[in-house]
């Protein structure tokens, strides 16, 4: 290994990539990190310094929650000066939530934090985990000639695409192309070469130190509209004790029923201080509440536009802002602002 070799910290939280099949039951069970090294001997061919940290016990991503996001931030913050980049191995089911949360928690990030995983365990013959892991490490270590990171962002790498973490959502439980960034182009595409898109990658201020955040407030909910939704259900949800914010998933470009009771319930909720953010149920596109009369009624009721935010990003952004106990007006302003490349404002 050469002097000043690139250095990467692998953080194994759990997930399919590190699982092994129980020969008796056929069920997949969590295994330890050495299992990865055994099945990916190519890691030893990297001229990098690769260290690892393992959650013990490994965590099924269905059990991921803010306390573990804070743990990841602590690990990265503690090791920040000792590594060029970080790769987080994570279950796919909640990976987009974690990526979105970390993008807000790691303020002034100037090094790559790449989340990846796999649809098949790393020990299986046709696993997608090997390529995802190897390429993620290479991206995490990649630097410009001036020594700065090529991708100083929280990203998800999956199936040859590097995507901004807070723009990404899981779209497939079966195929290897499990993730998609519908409203923002990939930051890099991987074939024979890794083709980065410099104009799409955020450029941090190198003079600002990393500022880690750990606070979250989970008194939030996602309300998905559907034809025939009942007043009692909406009323009950908007009056849950302690509720502070709602992500409202509306139709098309931000439309909702014009029923008197529905608009009234939303207006009363916003007057009680509940923050309601409007995002579209569509995979691609954005909310434009000024476009149709139904959207205008939501604006008049105090609902905020979520623009083209993913559900994962909208909910974690709310939890993050609420956790810092900011004034209601400031939270509303920040939800209407692009903080870290998470939304597109026309």
C-alpha positions as CSV (number, residue, x, y, z in Angstrom):
1,X,0.0,0.0,0.0
2,X,1.4,3.4,-1.0
3,X,1.9,6.3,1.4
4,X,-1.2,8.4,1.5
5,X,-3.3,5.7,0.0
6,X,-7.1,6.5,-0.2
7,X,-8.9,5.4,2.9
8,X,-12.5,4.3,3.3
9,X,-14.5,3.3,6.3
10,X,-17.1,0.5,5.6
11,X,-20.1,0.7,8.1
12,X,-22.1,-2.5,8.0
13,X,-25.6,-1.9,9.5
14,X,-27.1,-5.1,8.3
15,X,-29.3,-6.0,5.3
16,X,-29.4,-8.6,2.6
17,X,-25.9,-7.9,1.4
18,X,-24.4,-9.5,4.5
19,X,-26.9,-12.3,5.0
20,X,-26.3,-16.0,4.7
21,X,-28.7,-18.8,4.0
22,X,-29.5,-21.2,6.9
23,X,-28.8,-24.7,5.3
24,X,-31.5,-26.3,7.5
25,X,-34.4,-23.8,7.0
26,X,-33.4,-22.0,3.9
27,X,-34.1,-18.7,5.7
28,X,-31.7,-15.7,5.4
29,X,-30.0,-14.8,8.6
30,X,-27.6,-11.9,9.5
31,X,-24.0,-12.9,9.4
32,X,-20.9,-11.0,10.4
33,X,-18.7,-8.6,8.5
34,X,-16.0,-11.2,7.9
35,X,-18.5,-12.9,5.6
36,X,-18.3,-10.0,3.3
37,X,-14.5,-10.1,3.1
38,X,-14.6,-13.8,2.5
39,X,-16.9,-13.5,-0.5
40,X,-15.3,-10.3,-1.9
41,X,-11.6,-11.1,-2.1
42,X,-11.3,-8.3,-4.6
43,X,-11.3,-5.9,-1.7
44,X,-7.7,-6.9,-1.0
45,X,-6.7,-5.8,-4.5
46,X,-7.7,-2.2,-3.8
47,X,-4.6,-0.1,-3.0
48,X,-6.7,1.5,-0.3
49,X,-6.8,1.5,3.5
50,X,-10.2,-0.1,4.2
51,X,-11.5,-0.3,7.7
52,X,-14.8,-1.5,9.0
53,X,-17.4,-0.9,11.7
54,X,-20.2,-3.3,12.3
55,X,-23.5,-2.9,14.0
56,X,-23.8,-5.6,16.6
57,X,-26.2,-7.2,16.2
58,X,-26.8,-6.4,12.5
59,X,-30.0,-4.5,12.0
60,X,-32.8,-5.4,9.6
61,X,-33.6,-2.2,7.7
62,X,-37.3,-2.5,8.7
63,X,-36.2,-1.7,12.2
64,X,-34.2,1.4,11.2
65,X,-35.2,4.5,13.1
66,X,-33.7,7.9,14.0
67,X,-31.7,6.6,16.9
68,X,-29.7,4.5,14.4
69,X,-29.4,7.5,12.1
70,X,-27.8,9.4,15.0
71,X,-25.5,6.4,15.6
72,X,-24.3,6.6,12.0
73,X,-23.7,10.3,12.3
74,X,-21.6,9.7,15.4
75,X,-19.5,7.1,13.7
76,X,-18.9,9.3,10.7
77,X,-18.2,12.4,12.8
78,X,-15.8,10.4,15.1
79,X,-13.8,9.1,12.1
80,X,-14.3,12.0,9.8
81,X,-10.7,13.2,9.8
82,X,-9.2,9.8,9.4
83,X,-10.9,8.7,6.2
84,X,-11.5,10.0,2.7
85,X,-15.0,8.6,2.4
86,X,-17.6,6.3,3.9
87,X,-19.6,3.4,2.6
88,X,-22.7,2.3,4.5
89,X,-24.0,-1.2,3.8
90,X,-27.7,-1.0,4.5
91,X,-30.9,-3.0,3.8
92,X,-32.8,-1.7,0.8
93,X,-36.2,-1.3,2.3
94,X,-35.4,1.9,4.3
95,X,-32.2,2.9,2.6
96,X,-33.8,6.0,1.0
97,X,-35.1,7.2,4.4
98,X,-31.6,6.9,5.9
99,X,-29.9,8.6,2.9
100,X,-32.4,11.5,3.1
101,X,-32.0,11.8,6.9
102,X,-28.2,11.8,6.7
103,X,-28.1,14.5,4.1
104,X,-29.6,16.9,6.6
105,X,-27.8,15.6,9.6
106,X,-24.3,15.9,8.1
107,X,-24.2,19.7,7.6
108,X,-21.2,21.0,5.6
109,X,-20.3,17.5,4.4
110,X,-17.3,17.6,2.2
111,X,-16.6,13.8,1.8
112,X,-18.6,11.0,0.1
113,X,-21.1,9.0,2.2
114,X,-22.3,6.2,-0.1
115,X,-25.1,3.9,0.9
116,X,-25.4,0.6,-0.9
117,X,-26.7,-2.9,-0.5
118,X,-28.0,-5.7,-2.6
119,X,-31.1,-7.7,-3.6
120,X,-29.2,-11.0,-3.3
121,X,-26.9,-12.0,-0.4
122,X,-23.2,-11.5,-1.2
123,X,-22.6,-15.3,-0.9
124,X,-25.0,-16.2,-3.7
125,X,-23.6,-16.9,-7.2
126,X,-25.5,-14.1,-9.0
127,X,-25.3,-11.5,-6.3
128,X,-25.5,-7.9,-7.2
129,X,-23.8,-7.0,-3.9
130,X,-20.2,-7.5,-5.1
131,X,-20.4,-4.9,-7.9
132,X,-22.3,-2.5,-5.7
133,X,-19.8,-2.8,-2.9
134,X,-16.7,-2.5,-5.0
135,X,-17.9,0.5,-7.0
136,X,-19.2,2.3,-3.9
137,X,-15.7,2.0,-2.3
138,X,-14.1,3.3,-5.5
139,X,-16.5,6.3,-5.6
140,X,-16.0,7.0,-1.8
141,X,-12.2,7.2,-2.4
142,X,-12.4,9.3,-5.6
143,X,-10.7,12.7,-5.5
144,X,-10.0,15.6,-7.9
145,X,-6.4,16.4,-8.6
146,X,-6.5,19.1,-5.9
147,X,-7.3,16.5,-3.3
148,X,-11.0,17.3,-2.8
149,X,-13.7,14.6,-3.1
150,X,-15.4,14.2,-6.4
151,X,-18.7,13.4,-4.8
152,X,-19.0,15.2,-1.4
153,X,-22.6,14.1,-0.9
154,X,-24.8,11.5,0.8
155,X,-25.6,9.2,-2.1
156,X,-27.1,5.8,-2.9
157,X,-25.2,3.6,-5.4
158,X,-27.2,0.8,-6.9
159,X,-27.1,-1.0,-10.3
160,X,-24.6,1.2,-12.0
161,X,-26.2,4.5,-10.9
162,X,-25.0,7.0,-8.3
163,X,-28.0,9.0,-7.1
164,X,-28.4,11.9,-4.7
165,X,-29.6,10.2,-1.5
166,X,-32.4,12.6,-0.7
167,X,-33.8,12.3,-4.3
168,X,-33.9,8.5,-4.3
169,X,-36.7,6.1,-3.7
170,X,-37.0,2.3,-3.8
171,X,-39.1,1.2,-6.7
172,X,-38.5,-2.5,-7.1
173,X,-38.5,-5.4,-4.7
174,X,-37.6,-8.0,-7.3
175,X,-35.1,-6.6,-9.9
176,X,-31.5,-5.4,-9.3
177,X,-32.4,-1.8,-10.4
178,X,-34.1,-1.3,-7.0
179,X,-33.8,2.5,-6.8
180,X,-34.6,5.4,-8.9
181,X,-34.1,9.2,-8.8
182,X,-37.1,10.4,-10.8
183,X,-36.7,14.1,-10.4
184,X,-32.9,14.5,-10.4
185,X,-30.4,13.0,-12.9
186,X,-27.8,10.4,-11.6
187,X,-24.6,12.0,-10.3
188,X,-22.6,9.3,-12.1
189,X,-23.2,6.3,-14.4
190,X,-21.0,3.3,-14.2
191,X,-19.9,1.1,-17.1
192,X,-16.4,0.4,-18.2
193,X,-15.6,3.8,-16.7
194,X,-17.3,5.8,-13.9
195,X,-18.7,8.9,-15.7
196,X,-19.3,11.6,-13.2
197,X,-21.6,14.6,-13.8
198,X,-19.7,17.5,-12.2
199,X,-22.4,20.1,-12.9
200,X,-25.0,18.0,-10.9
201,X,-22.8,17.4,-7.9
202,X,-23.0,19.8,-4.9
203,X,-19.9,21.8,-4.2
204,X,-19.4,22.4,-0.4
205,X,-17.5,25.2,1.2
206,X,-14.2,23.5,2.2
207,X,-13.6,26.1,4.9
208,X,-16.7,25.0,6.8
209,X,-16.2,22.1,9.3
210,X,-18.6,19.2,9.4
211,X,-21.5,20.0,11.7
212,X,-23.2,16.9,12.9
213,X,-26.9,16.9,14.0
214,X,-28.6,14.3,16.1
215,X,-32.1,15.5,17.0
216,X,-35.3,14.3,15.5
217,X,-39.0,14.5,16.4
218,X,-41.1,11.7,15.0
219,X,-44.6,13.2,15.7
220,X,-45.3,13.2,12.0
221,X,-47.5,11.1,9.7
222,X,-48.0,10.5,6.0
223,X,-51.6,10.9,4.8
224,X,-52.3,9.4,1.3
225,X,-55.5,10.6,-0.3
226,X,-57.7,8.2,-2.3
227,X,-61.2,8.5,-3.8
228,X,-63.8,7.9,-1.1
229,X,-61.6,8.8,1.9
230,X,-63.8,9.4,4.9
231,X,-64.1,12.5,7.0
232,X,-63.8,10.5,10.2
233,X,-60.5,9.1,9.2
234,X,-59.0,12.4,8.3
235,X,-60.4,14.1,11.4
236,X,-59.0,11.3,13.6
237,X,-55.6,11.5,12.1
238,X,-55.3,15.3,12.3
239,X,-56.3,15.1,16.0
240,X,-53.7,12.5,17.0
241,X,-52.3,13.8,20.4
242,X,-48.8,15.3,19.9
243,X,-49.0,15.4,16.1
244,X,-46.9,18.2,14.7
245,X,-46.7,17.6,10.9
246,X,-48.3,15.8,8.0
247,X,-47.0,14.8,4.6
248,X,-50.1,15.0,2.4
249,X,-49.8,12.8,-0.7
250,X,-52.2,14.3,-3.2
251,X,-53.2,13.5,-6.7
252,X,-51.3,14.6,-9.8
253,X,-49.8,18.1,-9.5
254,X,-51.0,18.6,-6.0
255,X,-54.8,18.2,-6.2
256,X,-57.2,17.1,-3.5
257,X,-61.0,16.8,-3.0
258,X,-62.9,20.1,-2.8
259,X,-65.3,18.8,-0.1
260,X,-66.0,21.5,2.4
261,X,-65.1,19.3,5.4
262,X,-61.7,18.3,3.9
263,X,-60.5,21.9,3.4
264,X,-61.9,22.9,6.7
265,X,-60.1,20.1,8.6
266,X,-56.8,21.1,6.9
267,X,-57.3,24.8,7.7
268,X,-58.1,24.1,11.3
269,X,-55.1,21.9,11.6
270,X,-52.7,24.5,10.2
271,X,-54.3,27.1,12.6
272,X,-53.4,24.7,15.5
273,X,-49.8,24.8,14.3
274,X,-49.7,21.5,12.5
275,X,-47.4,21.8,9.4
276,X,-48.9,20.2,6.3
277,X,-46.7,19.6,3.3
278,X,-48.2,18.7,-0.1
279,X,-46.3,16.1,-2.3
280,X,-47.6,14.2,-5.3
281,X,-48.4,10.5,-5.3
282,X,-46.8,10.4,-8.8
283,X,-43.3,8.9,-8.9
284,X,-42.2,11.7,-11.2
285,X,-43.1,15.4,-11.3
286,X,-43.9,18.1,-8.8
287,X,-46.7,19.8,-6.9
288,X,-47.9,23.0,-8.5
289,X,-50.7,24.2,-6.3
290,X,-51.3,27.3,-8.3
291,X,-52.1,25.3,-11.4
292,X,-55.7,24.1,-10.5
293,X,-58.5,25.4,-8.3
294,X,-58.2,22.4,-6.0
295,X,-54.6,23.2,-5.3
296,X,-55.4,26.8,-4.7
297,X,-57.8,25.7,-1.9
298,X,-55.0,23.9,-0.2
299,X,-52.8,26.9,-0.3
300,X,-55.6,29.0,1.2
301,X,-55.8,26.4,4.0
302,X,-52.2,26.9,4.9
303,X,-50.7,23.8,3.2
304,X,-47.1,24.2,2.0
305,X,-45.8,22.9,-1.3
306,X,-43.4,20.0,-1.2
307,X,-42.4,20.6,-4.8
308,X,-40.8,17.4,-6.2
309,X,-39.8,16.0,-2.9
310,X,-39.8,12.2,-2.4
311,X,-41.9,10.9,0.5
312,X,-38.8,9.7,2.2
313,X,-37.2,13.1,2.0
314,X,-40.3,15.1,3.0
315,X,-40.9,13.0,6.2
316,X,-37.2,13.0,7.3
317,X,-36.8,16.7,6.6
318,X,-39.9,17.4,8.8
319,X,-38.6,15.2,11.6
320,X,-35.2,16.9,11.4
321,X,-36.5,20.4,11.5
322,X,-39.1,19.6,14.3
323,X,-36.3,18.0,16.3
324,X,-34.5,21.2,16.5
325,X,-37.5,22.9,18.0
326,X,-37.5,25.8,15.5
327,X,-40.3,28.3,15.5
328,X,-43.3,27.1,13.3
329,X,-42.7,29.9,10.8
330,X,-39.1,29.0,10.4
331,X,-39.9,25.3,9.8
332,X,-42.5,26.3,7.2
333,X,-39.9,28.6,5.5
334,X,-37.3,25.8,5.5
335,X,-39.8,23.2,4.1
336,X,-40.4,25.7,1.3
337,X,-36.6,26.0,0.7
338,X,-34.0,23.8,-0.9
339,X,-31.5,23.1,2.0
340,X,-29.3,20.5,0.5
341,X,-30.4,19.8,-3.1
342,X,-33.5,17.9,-2.0
343,X,-36.1,19.8,-4.1
344,X,-36.3,21.7,-7.3
345,X,-37.8,25.2,-7.1
346,X,-38.8,26.7,-10.5
